[in-house]
């Protein structure tokens, strides 16, 4: 699992209550053990162990939102292959 600063995650309906009813969260820092994040719409911030983030991703409680740069790079790669 690749965790980078600026990665956004969509929060599922079932666990929004644990995240101040925020729609998404953005990773602010990652030190290998802990992930610090901010919640969308200025609903707060927090941190969690990487193991817990992995668990939430595995259970589909969080889903990564692809950023535009990543989408553009995959479009360019497909054009080069054709």
Secondary structure, 3 states (H helix, E strand, C coil): CCCCCCCEEEECHHHHHHHCCCCEEEEEEECCCEEEEEEHHHCCEEEEEHHHHHHHHHCCCEEEECCHHHHHHHHHHHHHHC
